[in-house]
Amino acid sequence: MPYAGPAPISVAIADVNPPAANRPSKDPKTLSASFTDKYEKSKATSLTVALADQDGPIWEETRGLENAEKLHYWASVGKSFTAVIIMQLVENKRLSLDDKLSNWVKNVPNGDLITVRMLLDHTSGLYSANEDQGTNTKLQRPLSLQDNIDILNKHGPLFCPGQYWRYSNTGYLFLGEIAEQIYGQSLREIIKVQIFDKIGLKNSHVLQVADEVSDIAKPRPSDDQKSDIRAPGPAGPIAATSSDMLRFWRAFLNGELVKPATRDQMLAQLYPMFDKNSYYGLGIMAMRVPGPDGKPVIRIGHAGGMPGIKAFVMIDPVSRQYVSVALTGDGPASAVAYNMLRKWQEAPAP
């Protein structure tokens, strides 16, 4: 069906920005003081923030990690890694955005109508199997591919493919499955070679169900709900430092992972999400926030979260300035990201 929801938007990425040598350096004491303020106000048990321009040094600060913990889990921010892998396959003509899901995964409702593009931008009409609390409680383990298919068939399609927008983690599970079938490797191996090794990420990890996760900050929810960071799979596979997460996004925007034309395609049609200020493209979010003069401006990136964990990447597409934030507890990562990015843009030289 033709799309019948609220009108999408597009976002353009500026390709011109003064080189780092021509920009004044930031005062680390000012940034650190702002970090401390946000850490205390957010009531997070641990917090990590990285800030940078499109080139030059990255400022990073982390606080509150315990024992062997070194990395933070980024939840759905990791969807952008899965999306980049898919778009690399499209660039290499090993996959088309118009290819049907049924080419790789059978017995999915409307699988012969759902395209790769619809999986990426959440217009497939697929239920998100993690929302089926009865099944999750009964199984007491991460859902397998077949578990997801069974849940989708129990609930049926939510709408005709392409007709509306609705977030589906299961759609990204299928994207991971497609990549694994094409490469003949696990998603961990694919992301390591196609992303980590390509841009030199040394403090990043792709989670799998059987992993030991003692070096990753554990969820610290304020209630009794337990979160398993290994469960989302391709819908949220990344644990990393905030600086490595920022390096990924900077490489993505700078054309080191996909061509600039592919990057622009991922931002060409972003659908309204849960509220009037959030939008979703091909594995990338856009959000409308107040600018320095109070007028709305667009930022891009991705949000992520589960009970006890929140993460947010926010990028100014005009100035090409970045912030990545992850925390444990129930604090607002989006607010920390917004305020730290503004602080970076306003910070005086030392």
N, C-alpha and C positions, 0 to 999 in steps of 0.2 A: 504494500500500500504506500502511496505518497505520504510524506511526512505531514502530520496534521497538528503538531504542537505549536507552542510559542516560537516566534521567529529566532533562528540562530544568528550568531554574530561571527565575525572573522577578526583575527588579530594579525597585524603586520610586525615583523621584527626589524628593528633598525640595523643597518649594516655598517654604519659609520659611528665611531666612537673615538674620542681622543686616546692615543696610546698611553700606557701607564706612566711612561717617562714624563708626560706633560701634565699629570695629575698630582696634586699635593697628596702626600701620605696622610693617613689618618692617625689621630692621637689614640694609642692603645689604652691609655688610662681612662679616657672618656668612654670608649667602647666597653671596657671592663666594668666601669661603674654602672653603665646602663644594663649590662648583663646581670650584675648582682641585683639590681633593682627588679628586673623582670623575674629572676630566679625566686626572689623572696615573695613577690606579689603573686606569682603563678602557683605557689605552694607545691611545685614539682618536687619529687624526691631526687630526680636527677635531670639535668638539662645540658644540652649541647647546642651551640650556635656557631655557624661559620658565615662569614661575610666576604664579598669580593666584588671587584669589577670584572669586565670581560677578559682581562688579562692582569698580570701582576700578582702580588702576594695575596694569600688568603689569611684572614684573621679568624682565629678559632678559640673558643673557650668551652670547657666542659667541667661540670661539677656534680657531685653526688653519686658517682659510680661506686659500687661496693665490690670488695674482694677481687675476683678475677675479671670482673666486667670491663670490657674495652670498647665495645661497639653498642650502638643503639639500633633497635629495630624500626624500620620505616613504614611498615604496614603498606597501605595502598599506594604510597609514593612509588613503591616498587613496580607498579603497573607500567610506569613509563619505560622501565628497562625492558619488560616484555614487549611493549609496543615498538620500541626501537629495533629489537630483534626481528619482529614481523616486517617492519618497514625496510630493513636491510634486505630481507628476502624479496620484497616487492621490487626494490631497486635492482636487484640481481636477476629479476625475471624468473625466480623460482616459485613465485607466488603472485597472485593477483588479488587486489582488494575486492574484486567481484566474484572470486571463487567461493563456492558453497561449502558450508560446514560439513555437509554429508559426504564430501570427498574424503574426509579424515575420521569423522566420528559418526557412528550410526545410531539410529533409534532415538534421536533428539527431536522433540516436537518442532515441526517446521524447519528441520535441519536442511532440507533440500531448497529452502528459500532464504535462509539466513546466510549473509555473506561475511567475509572476513572484516570488511569495513564496519558492518553492524556490530560485530563482536568488539571491535576497537572503540567505537563511539557509544556503545550501550543503547543502540536502537533495535536490538534483535528481538525484543519481547520475551526474552528468557527470564524466568524466575531466578533469583539468587539463592542457591541451595543452602547457603549458610544461615539463611533466615528461617529455615524449617527447624524450629527448636525441638520439636518432638523427635525427629530423627537424630539430631545432634546429641540430645540427652541420652537417647537409647543406645547409640553406638559407642559413646565415650572414646572416640578416636577421630583423627582427621578424616574427612570424607574422601573416598577414592573417586576416580573417574566414573566408575559404574554407580556409586552412591549418588553422585550428582545427576547422572542420567535418570536414575530411578525417581529421584525427587522431582525433577523437571516433568516427568511423565505423570506423576501424581498430581501436580498443580496445573499442568497444561500451560499453553502460551498465555501471556498477559495481554498481548495485543498482536496484530499482524506485523511481521517483520518490516521495519522501516517507518511505521506509522507514528510512534511516539518515542520518548526517551525514558529509560529506567535503568538505574545502576544494577549491574549483574556481575558479581565476582565469578560466577560460573562461566560467563563468557570469556573471561581471561584465563580460566583453567583450560578451556578449549584452545585458546591461542597458544598456550604453552604446549599442549598436546600436538598441535599442528607443527610447531617449530621442531619438536622432538622427532616427529615422524619424518620431516624433510631432512634434517641433519643426521638422523640416526644416532643421536646423542642425548644425554640428559640436558635439561634446561640449565643446570649448574655449569656443565662443560661449555655449553653454547655461550652463555653470558660471560664466562671467564675469558674465552678466546675472543669473542666479538666485541666485548666492551672493556672488561677489566684490563686485559693484557694490552689492548689497543691504545688505551689512554693512560696506562700506568697506575691503576688503582691498587694499592697495596693493603688497604685496611677496609676491605669490603668482602662480603660473604653471601653466597646464594644458599638459602635454607632449603633443606630437604627433610622429609618426615622423620627419618631416623637420626637426625643430627643431635649431637651433644651441644647444648647452648649456654654453658656456664660463662662464656666470655661475652655474652650479650645481656644488656640490662633487662632484667626480668620485669614483666608487667606488675605494677603496684596499684591495683584498683582500691577504691575506698569501700567496696562491698565484698561479698563472698564470691563474686563471679570470677571464674578462672579463665585465663586466656592462654592459648597455645600458639606461639608465634610461628610455629612450623605449619599450621593448618592451612593458611590461605594459598600456599603454593604459588603458581604463576600470577595470582591476583595480588601478591604482596611478598615477593621472595627475598628482599634485600635487608641485610644488616650491615651497617657501615658507620664510620665516623662522619661527623657533619662536614668535614673538609672533603672527604672522598665523595660524598653525595653532591656537594657543590661542584666538584671537578666534573662529575658526570654531566650535570646540567650545562656547565660552561662548554664542555666539549660538544654536547648536542647542539647548542645554539651556534657554536663556532664552525659547524660543519665537519667535525672530526668523526662523527658516528654515522650520520646520514648526510646527504647533500643538502645544501640550503633550500633547494626546490622541494625536497621531500619534507624537510622541517616545516616549510611554509604550508605544504599540503595538510600537515597534521593540525594546523591552526586555521585552516581556511573555512571550516564550518563547525562551530562550537554550539552545542545545543543547551538551552536553559536547563539547569539542574533542579535542585530542591528548592531554591529560592531565586528571586529575580536578579541576584548579584553573582551567581555562579554558573559556569558554562563548561561543557565538556566536548573536546575534539577527539582526535585519534590518539588516545593515551595521554592527553595533556588537558589540564584545567585552565580556565581563565576566571578571574574574579574582579569585580568592580569594587574599588575601595576609595575612600576620600584621599585626594591629593594634597600637596602642601598648601594650596590655596582653598581647600575645602571642596573643590569641584571633583566629581568622580573621575578616576583614572583606572586603566586596566592593568592588572598584573597577571602573569602566567605562572604555572608550576603545577603542583599537585598536593593534595591533602591526604593524610592517612591516619588511621586510629583503630583501636579496639580498647576494651576496658583496661585501664591502667597504662595505656601508651597513646601518645599523640605525636604526630609529625606533620611538618609543613615545609614546602619549598615555595618561595615567592621570588619572582624576577620582574624587574622593570624592563619591558621589552624595548623601550626607547633609549634609556641610558645604559642598558645591558649591565645592570647591577643585581647581585644575587644575595639571598639569604637562605640558609637551610637550618631547620630547627627540629629537634626531636627531644622528647621528655618522657619520663615515667611518672605516674600519678594521673590526676584528672585535670591538670592545668590546660589552658587554652594555647596550643602551639601556634594557631593562626594569629592571635593577638601578639604573641612574642615575636613572630616573624615580621608582622607589619611594623611594629614599633622599632625593632632592631634594624630593619631595612631603612626606615626613615632616619634613624640615628646615623647609620653608615653614610647616607647621602648628605647629611648635614654636619657630620663630624669635622671639627677643625683639625688643622695640622698640629703636631706636637710643638 
